[in-house]
Amino acid sequence: MIEGLIIHLSNLLPIMRVQVPASVNVKELVSLLGLSPTRSENIKNRIYYFLSRIVSTNDNFELNQKNNGFRNVSSVHMRNVIGKKDYNYILDVLSDPTDSIIESNNSWQSSQGDGDVGFCKGYRLTQKYNTGEICYKTLPRKIRERIQRHTRDISEQCLVDVDYQFLLDQFGSHKFTFIPSVYNYILKFGNTLLSRVEKNNKYQRKIVLNLIGRWLYEVERIQESEPWCSVSARNHRIHSSLTNLNSKLRSFLLCDGQALWMIDVIASQPYILSTILSDRFINGIGEGYNLQTIYPEIIDELIDNGILMSLDTTYQENDFEYSSTITGTTSSYYVSDDTGGNDKETHSFPFPFMWSLFSDEADKESIDKYRGAPFKEDFYKDLILKSHIVSENIEEQREVLKNNMMYILFDDNKYHRNNAWSMLMFYEEYPGVNKWITRMHDSVGKSKLSYLLQRSESYLVLNVVSRLFHTKYPSVPIFSIHDSLHTYEEYLPDLERLIKENFYSITGIDVGVKIKPEKPNPEPKQEDVDEVWREIRPVRNKEKFEEVRNGVFSSNIERGAEFLGELIA
């Protein structure tokens, strides 16, 4: 998906509307350049496109937090779209030292998008113009065609949008509102945080007001029937007003006047990892739960890096059922005949074992052991109880392990992997799986590994379960927030059945689910306030504030201050 573009409910049309900062009066800026009318119009639209690539909003600011708010822009892509001469001219205009609109980190990096060609430099709006307020501009056909021609993800984005159109349409088919007590909750939460501000510290106060302002923005935008939704071409997840809505506010949300309940896949990412560590996932061809369907772009790279070996023989996935038993270099399949019976056939593979060229039987046993872990029960607690690294408070340790699972999967820092207790615990129990993870980090990188797991999760949650549910109940809402699904309470038993039956039939591994009622409580929980305050408290000085200021918008501060009856310092 092109950074800065949002697919809105009212305009899944052949036009291109981009978000640009409302703080920048581009028309007035261009009028001062002394250009001809035609040249002015061209430069104005090119500036709109560039600004749409770097603007930070309440909906996207988290994407670049690790980069201090700078958004990497491919110079090759921009020059292809708006021309080398115009691109350099626009950068000069927007960087005018008398009133700089943008600033750069002057750090060149290899491009990770737009065709993976050339280099990127990071840009962001200066603090004066980083207000968080946006407006929409429609780009002319000529620029749109150039963007489509020179953007790698455009064709894939269109395919993904078509696949999940039934879920995107959900946002236009249902009306969202909030229980009025949501405002009491926000008020009490904000006042409690303000009471913790140390010696009226102006930086902590700004962070608190910004948070409350953002929550109000999220609620008001949904209340005013302006929800948005998009599908990522990279990880195939749906991003929307609901995924952005703070989890503490979701219990107050109503869909067509009714409360939504959530059903959550337990230990989703560890479970998904177990399902792709199989020859069934690797060898399947045709539409299905397999690498060819889910992430075909990565196959050649995996072969080139020795993670996979090319197959001499392929089998149509719909023609047979795989057994889950793998022994050495052969796997057994039960091939269906025309009468519905099963004839057992054994097929040899021209590579030692599944994904990697493992050197010993212990690696194979480790992966088989991992695939047999109790994912339908409590994977994290099971791992802790099997480890010698156990503290007295197992439940507390379980929460830490659960929160650290993303590091176990995606942290490529060798020092962390060899020393962090959660990493050591996982390595101790599943050394072969840990070996596979580190090899994936070294060969294709942690980002592509995360895309693989997220795409696989989306295939099961969205493409299979959500589609089946929607086909059966076309008028009933079904919304996803990553690995969880939301619908009305009365439909949860059937949704749970669809998840368990289809996950098992597709992967051969049982899955667990957890149902969470979204019951609103206007009184903020102590632990929730503590959690938020732990992030705010360290921001005591300008240096710390600079680290987070890209997500701090003057519009949020003003909105939050007015709501809480505070004066802005």
C-alpha positions as CSV (number, residue, x, y, z in Angstrom):
1,M,0.0,0.0,0.0
2,I,1.3,3.5,-0.8
3,E,2.2,5.3,2.4
4,G,-0.1,8.2,2.9
5,L,-3.0,6.8,0.9
6,I,-6.2,5.6,2.7
7,I,-9.0,3.7,1.0
8,H,-12.2,5.4,2.3
9,L,-15.6,3.9,2.4
10,S,-17.2,6.4,0.1
11,N,-14.5,6.4,-2.6
12,L,-13.3,3.0,-3.6
13,L,-13.3,4.6,-7.0
14,P,-10.7,5.1,-9.8
15,I,-9.5,8.4,-8.2
16,M,-6.6,9.1,-5.9
17,R,-7.2,11.2,-2.8
18,V,-4.3,11.8,-0.7
19,Q,-3.9,13.2,2.9
20,V,-1.9,16.3,3.2
21,P,-1.2,18.5,6.2
22,A,-3.9,21.2,6.6
23,S,-1.2,23.4,8.2
24,V,0.5,23.9,4.8
25,N,-1.2,26.3,2.4
26,V,0.2,24.8,-0.7
27,K,-1.8,27.0,-3.0
28,E,-0.5,30.2,-1.4
29,L,3.0,28.9,-1.2
30,V,3.1,28.2,-4.9
31,S,1.5,31.6,-5.8
32,L,4.6,33.2,-4.3
33,L,7.0,31.4,-6.6
34,G,6.2,33.5,-9.7
35,L,5.4,30.6,-12.0
36,S,3.1,30.4,-15.0
37,P,-0.4,29.1,-14.3
38,T,0.3,25.7,-15.9
39,R,3.6,25.3,-14.1
40,S,2.0,26.4,-10.8
41,E,-0.7,23.8,-11.1
42,N,1.9,21.1,-11.8
43,I,4.1,22.0,-8.9
44,K,1.1,22.3,-6.5
45,N,0.0,18.7,-7.3
46,R,3.5,17.4,-7.0
47,I,3.9,19.0,-3.6
48,Y,0.6,17.5,-2.5
49,Y,2.0,14.0,-3.5
50,F,5.3,14.5,-1.7
51,L,3.6,15.8,1.5
52,S,1.2,12.9,1.5
53,R,4.2,10.6,1.7
54,I,5.5,12.2,4.9
55,V,2.5,13.6,6.8
56,S,2.0,12.2,10.3
57,T,-1.6,11.8,11.6
58,N,-3.3,10.2,14.6
59,D,-3.9,7.3,12.3
60,N,-0.4,6.6,11.0
61,F,2.2,8.3,13.4
62,E,3.1,4.9,15.0
63,L,4.5,3.6,11.7
64,N,7.7,5.7,12.0
65,Q,8.2,6.0,15.8
66,K,11.4,4.0,15.6
67,N,12.7,6.5,13.0
68,N,12.0,9.5,15.2
69,G,9.0,10.4,12.9
70,F,11.1,10.5,9.7
71,R,9.4,8.7,6.8
72,N,11.8,7.3,4.3
73,V,11.1,8.4,0.7
74,S,12.7,6.7,-2.3
75,S,14.5,9.3,-4.4
76,V,14.2,7.1,-7.5
77,H,10.5,6.6,-7.1
78,M,9.9,10.4,-6.5
79,R,11.9,11.3,-9.5
80,N,10.1,8.8,-11.7
81,V,6.7,10.2,-10.5
82,I,7.3,13.9,-10.4
83,G,10.6,14.3,-12.4
84,K,14.1,14.8,-11.1
85,K,14.1,18.6,-11.8
86,D,10.8,19.1,-10.0
87,Y,11.6,16.9,-7.1
88,N,14.8,18.8,-6.4
89,Y,12.9,22.1,-6.8
90,I,10.2,21.0,-4.4
91,L,12.7,19.9,-1.8
92,D,14.3,23.4,-2.0
93,V,11.0,25.2,-1.7
94,L,9.8,23.1,1.3
95,S,13.2,23.4,3.0
96,D,13.5,27.1,2.7
97,P,15.4,28.1,5.9
98,T,13.3,31.3,6.4
99,D,10.3,29.1,7.1
100,S,11.1,25.4,6.8
101,I,8.1,23.1,6.2
102,I,10.1,19.9,6.2
103,E,13.3,18.6,7.7
104,S,15.5,15.6,6.9
105,N,17.6,13.3,9.0
106,N,20.1,13.2,6.1
107,S,20.4,9.5,6.5
108,W,20.5,7.5,3.3
109,Q,19.2,3.9,3.4
110,S,18.5,1.2,0.8
111,S,14.9,1.5,-0.5
112,Q,12.4,-1.0,1.0
113,G,9.6,-0.2,-1.4
114,D,8.6,1.3,-4.6
115,G,10.4,-1.4,-6.5
116,D,13.3,-1.7,-4.1
117,V,15.4,0.5,-6.3
118,G,17.7,3.3,-5.2
119,F,18.0,4.9,-1.8
120,C,15.8,6.7,0.7
121,K,16.2,9.7,2.9
122,G,14.0,10.4,5.8
123,Y,11.8,13.5,5.9
124,R,9.2,14.8,8.4
125,L,7.3,18.0,8.9
126,T,8.9,20.6,11.2
127,Q,7.3,21.0,14.5
128,K,5.4,24.2,13.5
129,Y,3.6,22.3,10.7
130,N,3.2,18.9,12.4
131,T,-0.2,19.7,13.8
132,G,-1.8,16.3,13.0
133,E,-4.7,18.0,11.1
134,I,-5.2,16.9,7.5
135,C,-7.2,17.7,4.4
136,Y,-7.8,15.7,1.3
137,K,-6.6,16.5,-2.2
138,T,-7.4,14.7,-5.5
139,L,-4.5,14.2,-7.7
140,P,-4.9,14.6,-11.5
141,R,-4.9,11.5,-13.8
142,K,-1.4,12.1,-15.2
143,I,0.2,11.9,-11.8
144,R,-2.0,9.0,-10.8
145,E,-0.9,7.0,-13.8
146,R,2.8,7.8,-13.1
147,I,2.3,6.6,-9.5
148,Q,0.7,3.4,-10.6
149,R,3.4,2.8,-13.2
150,H,6.2,3.3,-10.8
151,T,4.9,1.7,-7.6
152,R,5.6,-1.9,-7.1
153,D,2.7,-2.6,-4.7
154,I,-0.1,-1.1,-6.8
155,S,-1.1,-4.3,-8.7
156,E,-0.8,-6.4,-5.5
157,Q,-2.8,-3.9,-3.6
158,C,-5.7,-4.1,-6.1
159,L,-5.7,-7.9,-5.8
160,V,-5.7,-7.8,-2.0
161,D,-8.5,-5.2,-2.0
162,V,-10.6,-7.5,-4.3
163,D,-10.0,-10.5,-2.0
164,Y,-11.1,-8.7,1.1
165,Q,-13.7,-6.4,-0.4
166,F,-16.5,-8.1,1.6
167,L,-14.7,-7.0,4.8
168,L,-14.0,-3.5,3.6
169,D,-17.7,-3.2,2.8
170,Q,-18.6,-4.0,6.4
171,F,-17.6,-0.4,7.3
172,G,-20.1,1.0,4.9
173,S,-22.9,-1.4,5.9
174,H,-23.0,-0.7,9.6
175,K,-23.3,2.4,11.8
176,F,-20.9,2.9,14.7
177,T,-21.7,4.9,17.8
178,F,-20.4,5.1,21.4
179,I,-22.1,4.7,24.7
180,P,-22.2,8.3,26.1
181,S,-20.3,7.2,29.2
182,V,-17.2,7.0,27.1
183,Y,-16.7,10.7,27.7
184,N,-16.9,10.2,31.4
185,Y,-14.2,7.5,31.2
186,I,-11.9,9.7,29.1
187,L,-12.4,12.7,31.5
188,K,-11.6,10.6,34.6
189,F,-8.6,9.0,32.9
190,G,-7.2,12.3,31.8
191,N,-7.7,14.0,35.2
192,T,-6.0,11.0,36.9
193,L,-3.0,11.3,34.6
194,L,-2.8,15.1,35.2
195,S,-2.8,14.5,38.9
196,R,0.4,12.5,38.5
197,V,2.3,15.1,36.5
198,E,5.4,16.0,38.5
199,K,5.7,19.7,39.6
200,N,3.5,20.8,36.7
201,N,6.1,19.5,34.2
202,K,5.2,21.0,30.9
203,Y,6.4,18.1,28.8
204,Q,4.4,15.5,30.8
205,R,1.4,17.7,30.6
206,K,1.7,18.0,26.8
207,I,1.9,14.2,26.5
208,V,-1.2,13.8,28.7
209,L,-3.2,16.4,26.8
210,N,-2.1,14.9,23.5
211,L,-3.3,11.5,24.5
212,I,-6.7,12.7,25.6
213,G,-7.0,14.7,22.4
214,R,-6.2,11.7,20.4
215,W,-8.8,9.6,22.1
216,L,-11.4,12.2,21.5
217,Y,-10.3,12.4,17.8
218,E,-10.7,8.6,17.5
219,V,-14.2,8.6,19.1
220,E,-15.4,11.7,17.2
221,R,-14.3,10.5,13.8
222,I,-16.2,7.3,14.2
223,Q,-19.2,9.0,15.7
224,E,-19.3,11.3,12.8
225,S,-19.6,8.4,10.4
226,E,-16.1,8.9,9.0
227,P,-14.5,5.4,9.6
228,W,-11.7,4.4,7.3
229,C,-10.3,1.0,6.3
230,S,-7.5,-0.3,4.2
231,V,-5.7,-3.6,3.4
232,S,-2.0,-3.8,3.6
233,A,-0.4,-5.3,0.5
234,R,2.6,-6.3,2.6
235,N,1.1,-8.2,5.5
236,H,-2.6,-8.6,4.2
237,R,-4.0,-7.3,7.5
238,I,-6.9,-4.9,7.6
239,H,-6.2,-1.6,9.2
240,S,-9.1,0.6,10.1
241,S,-10.6,3.0,12.6
242,L,-11.3,0.0,14.8
243,T,-7.7,-1.2,14.9
244,N,-6.5,2.4,15.6
245,L,-9.1,2.9,18.4
246,N,-7.4,2.6,21.7
247,S,-8.3,-0.8,23.2
248,K,-9.5,0.9,26.4
249,L,-12.3,2.6,24.5
250,R,-13.5,-0.4,22.4
251,S,-15.9,-1.6,25.1
252,F,-17.9,1.6,24.7
253,L,-18.3,1.0,20.9
254,L,-21.7,0.0,19.5
255,C,-22.4,-1.4,16.0
256,D,-26.0,-0.6,14.8
257,G,-26.8,0.0,18.4
258,Q,-25.5,-3.3,19.7
259,A,-22.4,-4.2,21.6
260,L,-19.7,-6.2,19.9
261,W,-17.9,-9.2,21.5
262,M,-14.4,-10.3,20.7
263,I,-13.1,-13.8,20.0
264,D,-9.4,-14.1,20.1
265,V,-6.9,-16.7,18.8
266,I,-4.8,-17.8,21.8
267,A,-1.0,-17.4,21.3
268,S,-1.7,-16.5,17.6
269,Q,1.9,-15.9,16.4
270,P,3.5,-19.0,18.1
271,Y,0.6,-21.0,16.7
272,I,0.9,-19.7,13.2
273,L,4.7,-20.4,13.3
274,S,3.9,-24.1,14.1
275,T,1.6,-24.3,11.1
276,I,4.1,-23.1,8.5
277,L,6.9,-25.4,9.8
278,S,5.6,-28.3,7.6
279,D,6.1,-29.8,4.2
280,R,2.3,-29.3,3.8
281,F,2.7,-25.6,3.8
282,I,5.9,-25.6,1.7
283,N,4.8,-28.0,-1.1
284,G,1.2,-27.0,-1.6
285,I,0.4,-25.4,-4.9
286,G,-2.8,-23.8,-6.2
287,E,-5.0,-21.7,-4.0
288,G,-4.7,-22.8,-0.4
289,Y,-2.8,-22.4,2.9
290,N,0.7,-22.7,1.4
291,L,3.7,-20.5,0.7
292,Q,2.9,-20.3,-3.0
293,T,-0.4,-18.6,-2.3
294,I,0.5,-16.6,0.8
295,Y,4.0,-15.2,0.0
296,P,5.1,-16.2,-3.5
297,E,7.5,-13.2,-3.7
298,I,9.8,-14.7,-1.1
299,I,10.2,-18.2,-2.6
300,D,13.2,-17.4,-5.0
301,E,14.9,-15.5,-2.2
302,L,14.5,-18.5,0.2
303,I,15.9,-20.8,-2.4
304,D,18.8,-18.5,-3.2
305,N,19.7,-18.3,0.5
306,G,19.5,-22.0,1.1
307,I,16.4,-22.0,3.3
308,L,14.5,-24.0,0.6
309,M,15.5,-26.3,-2.1
310,S,13.5,-26.3,-5.4
311,L,11.1,-29.2,-5.8
312,D,11.4,-31.7,-8.6
313,T,7.8,-32.9,-8.1
314,T,4.7,-30.9,-7.2
315,Y,1.3,-32.0,-6.2
316,Q,-2.1,-30.3,-6.4
317,E,-3.2,-29.5,-2.9
318,N,-6.9,-30.4,-3.6
319,D,-5.9,-33.9,-4.8
320,F,-4.8,-35.3,-1.5
321,E,-4.6,-34.9,2.2
322,Y,-1.3,-34.8,4.0
323,S,-0.5,-36.8,7.1
324,S,1.3,-34.9,9.8
325,T,4.0,-37.6,10.3
326,I,7.3,-36.8,8.7
327,T,10.2,-39.2,8.8
328,G,13.6,-38.5,7.3
329,T,13.3,-37.5,3.7
330,T,9.9,-39.1,2.9
331,S,6.4,-38.0,3.7
332,S,3.2,-40.1,3.5
333,Y,0.1,-38.8,1.8
334,Y,-3.4,-40.2,1.7
335,V,-4.5,-39.7,-1.9
336,S,-8.3,-39.6,-2.5
337,D,-9.7,-41.8,-5.3
338,D,-12.9,-41.1,-7.2
339,T,-14.9,-43.2,-4.8
340,G,-13.9,-41.2,-1.8
341,G,-11.6,-43.9,-0.4
342,N,-8.0,-43.3,0.6
343,D,-5.0,-45.1,-0.9
344,K,-1.7,-44.5,0.9
345,E,1.1,-43.4,-1.3
346,T,4.7,-42.4,-0.3
347,H,6.5,-39.6,-2.1
348,S,10.2,-38.8,-1.6
349,F,11.4,-35.2,-1.5
350,P,14.7,-34.1,-3.0
351,F,15.6,-32.1,0.2
352,P,16.4,-33.3,3.7
353,F,13.7,-31.7,5.8
354,M,11.0,-29.2,5.3
355,W,12.3,-25.6,5.3
356,S,15.9,-25.8,6.2
357,L,18.8,-28.0,5.4
358,F,19.1,-29.2,9.0
359,S,22.1,-31.3,9.8
360,D,20.8,-33.6,12.5
361,E,17.8,-35.5,13.8
362,A,17.6,-33.3,16.9
363,D,16.5,-30.3,14.8
364,K,13.7,-32.4,13.3
365,E,12.5,-33.6,16.7
366,S,12.6,-30.1,18.1
367,I,10.2,-28.9,15.3
368,D,7.9,-31.9,15.7
369,K,7.9,-31.2,19.4
370,Y,7.0,-27.6,18.8
371,R,4.2,-28.5,16.5
372,G,2.8,-30.7,19.2
373,A,2.8,-27.9,21.9
374,P,-0.6,-27.3,23.6
375,F,-1.6,-24.2,21.6
376,K,-5.3,-24.8,22.3
377,E,-4.6,-24.5,26.0
378,D,-1.8,-22.4,27.4
379,F,1.4,-22.4,25.3
380,Y,3.2,-19.8,27.5
381,K,2.5,-21.5,30.8
382,D,3.5,-24.8,29.3
383,L,6.8,-23.4,28.2
384,I,7.5,-21.9,31.6
385,L,6.7,-25.1,33.5
386,K,9.0,-27.1,31.2
387,S,11.9,-24.7,31.8
388,H,14.3,-24.5,34.7
389,I,14.1,-20.7,34.4
390,V,11.1,-20.5,36.7
391,S,10.3,-17.8,39.3
392,E,7.9,-18.1,42.2
393,N,5.2,-16.0,40.4
394,I,4.4,-18.1,37.4
395,E,1.5,-16.0,36.3
396,E,3.6,-12.8,36.3
397,Q,6.4,-14.6,34.4
398,R,3.8,-15.9,31.9
399,E,2.7,-12.3,31.1
400,V,6.3,-11.2,30.6
401,L,6.9,-14.2,28.3
402,K,3.8,-13.4,26.4
403,N,4.8,-9.8,25.9
404,N,8.3,-10.9,24.9
405,M,7.1,-13.4,22.2
406,M,7.5,-10.8,19.5
407,Y,11.2,-10.4,20.5
408,I,11.6,-14.2,20.4
409,L,10.3,-14.3,16.9
410,F,11.7,-11.1,15.4
411,D,14.6,-9.7,17.5
412,D,17.8,-10.4,15.3
413,N,20.2,-9.0,17.9
414,K,22.5,-11.9,18.7
415,Y,23.4,-10.6,22.2
416,H,19.7,-10.5,23.1
417,R,19.0,-13.9,21.7
418,N,21.9,-15.4,23.7
419,N,21.2,-13.7,27.0
420,A,17.5,-12.6,27.5
421,W,15.8,-15.1,29.8
422,S,12.7,-15.5,27.6
423,M,14.9,-16.2,24.5
424,L,16.9,-18.7,26.5
425,M,13.8,-20.4,27.7
426,F,12.5,-20.8,24.2
427,Y,15.9,-22.0,22.9
428,E,16.2,-24.5,25.7
429,E,12.8,-26.1,24.9
430,Y,12.8,-25.7,21.1
431,P,16.4,-25.4,19.8
432,G,15.5,-26.4,16.2
433,V,12.8,-23.8,16.0
434,N,15.1,-21.1,17.3
435,K,17.7,-22.2,14.8
436,W,15.1,-21.8,12.0
437,I,14.1,-18.4,13.2
438,T,17.7,-17.1,13.3
439,R,18.4,-18.5,9.8
440,M,15.4,-16.7,8.5
441,H,16.7,-13.5,10.1
442,D,20.0,-13.9,8.5
443,S,18.7,-14.9,5.0
444,V,15.6,-12.8,4.4
445,G,15.4,-10.5,7.5
446,K,13.0,-10.1,10.4
447,S,10.5,-7.9,8.4
448,K,9.8,-10.5,5.7
449,L,9.5,-13.2,8.4
450,S,6.9,-11.0,10.2
451,Y,5.1,-10.5,6.9
452,L,5.0,-14.3,6.3
453,L,3.5,-15.0,9.7
454,Q,1.0,-12.1,9.5
455,R,-0.1,-13.1,5.9
456,S,-0.6,-16.7,7.1
457,E,-2.7,-15.5,10.0
458,S,-4.7,-13.2,7.7
459,Y,-5.4,-16.1,5.3
460,L,-6.9,-18.2,8.1
461,V,-8.7,-15.4,10.0
462,L,-9.9,-13.3,7.1
463,N,-9.9,-15.3,3.9
464,V,-11.2,-18.5,5.4
465,V,-13.2,-18.0,8.7
466,S,-14.5,-14.4,8.1
467,R,-15.5,-15.3,4.5
468,L,-17.4,-18.4,5.7
469,F,-19.1,-16.4,8.5
470,H,-20.1,-13.6,6.1
471,T,-21.5,-16.1,3.6
472,K,-23.6,-17.7,6.3
473,Y,-24.7,-14.4,7.9
474,P,-24.4,-11.7,5.3
475,S,-26.2,-9.0,7.3
476,V,-24.3,-9.7,10.6
477,P,-21.2,-7.5,11.2
478,I,-17.8,-9.2,11.3
479,F,-14.7,-7.1,11.9
480,S,-11.1,-8.1,12.5
481,I,-8.4,-6.6,14.7
482,H,-5.4,-8.6,13.7
483,D,-5.9,-12.1,15.2
484,S,-9.3,-11.3,16.8
485,L,-12.8,-11.2,15.3
486,H,-15.7,-9.1,16.5
487,T,-19.4,-9.7,16.1
488,Y,-22.6,-9.9,18.2
489,E,-22.7,-12.2,21.2
490,E,-25.3,-14.5,19.8
491,Y,-23.1,-15.5,16.9
492,L,-20.0,-16.3,19.0
493,P,-20.7,-20.1,19.3
494,D,-20.9,-20.5,15.6
495,L,-17.8,-18.3,15.0
496,E,-15.9,-20.3,17.5
497,R,-16.8,-23.5,15.8
498,L,-15.7,-22.1,12.4
499,I,-12.3,-21.1,13.8
500,K,-11.6,-24.4,15.5
501,E,-12.8,-26.7,12.7
502,N,-11.2,-24.8,9.8
503,F,-7.9,-24.1,11.5
504,Y,-7.5,-27.8,12.3
505,S,-8.7,-29.0,8.9
506,I,-6.3,-26.7,7.1
507,T,-3.2,-26.9,9.4
508,G,-3.6,-30.2,11.2
509,I,-3.0,-28.4,14.5
510,D,-5.6,-27.6,17.1
511,V,-6.1,-23.9,18.0
512,G,-7.4,-22.3,21.1
513,V,-9.7,-19.3,21.4
514,K,-10.8,-16.9,24.1
515,I,-14.0,-15.0,24.2
516,K,-13.9,-11.6,25.7
517,P,-17.0,-9.6,26.5
518,E,-16.6,-5.9,25.8
519,K,-18.4,-4.6,29.0
520,P,-17.9,-0.9,29.5
521,N,-16.8,0.5,32.8
522,P,-16.7,4.3,33.1
523,E,-14.3,4.0,36.0
524,P,-10.7,3.6,34.7
525,K,-8.9,0.6,36.1
526,Q,-5.8,1.4,38.2
527,E,-3.6,-1.0,36.2
528,D,-4.6,0.8,33.0
529,V,-3.7,4.2,34.3
530,D,-0.5,2.8,35.7
531,E,0.4,1.3,32.3
532,V,-0.1,4.6,30.5
533,W,1.7,6.6,33.1
534,R,4.8,4.4,32.9
535,E,5.2,5.6,29.3
536,I,4.5,9.3,30.2
537,R,6.6,9.6,33.3
538,P,10.1,9.5,31.7
539,V,9.2,12.5,29.5
540,R,10.5,15.1,31.9
541,N,12.8,17.2,29.7
542,K,13.2,18.5,26.2
543,E,15.5,15.7,25.1
544,K,13.0,13.0,26.0
545,F,10.2,15.1,24.5
546,E,12.0,15.3,21.2
547,E,12.1,11.5,21.1
548,V,8.3,11.3,20.9
549,R,7.3,14.7,19.6
550,N,6.4,13.5,16.1
551,G,3.3,11.9,17.6
552,V,2.5,15.0,19.7
553,F,0.1,17.3,17.7
554,S,-0.9,20.8,18.6
555,S,-4.5,19.9,17.5
556,N,-4.6,17.1,20.0
557,I,-3.2,19.3,22.8
558,E,-5.8,21.9,22.1
559,R,-8.6,19.4,21.9
560,G,-7.5,17.7,25.1
561,A,-7.0,20.9,27.0
562,E,-10.5,22.2,26.1
563,F,-12.1,18.9,27.2
564,L,-10.3,18.8,30.5
565,G,-10.6,22.5,31.2
566,E,-6.9,23.0,31.2
567,L,-4.9,26.1,30.1
568,I,-2.2,25.4,27.5
569,A,1.2,26.5,28.8
